[in-house]
């Protein structure tokens, strides 16, 4: 009987260790996902900056063309 209790305790401990390992893996995946989100936000910011530069340059070109043609 005492052997059965010890065996069950060992099994429960092993399951707890497995659950902890899975939690650590899940946390690592969450960190990776967060890093990817940060990268995506940085790319979005870069894209918005490039759009602003393109728009600014287009406005300058249009203004220069207007001045040349008038």
Beta strands, then each sheet from edge to edge (+ up, - down):
end
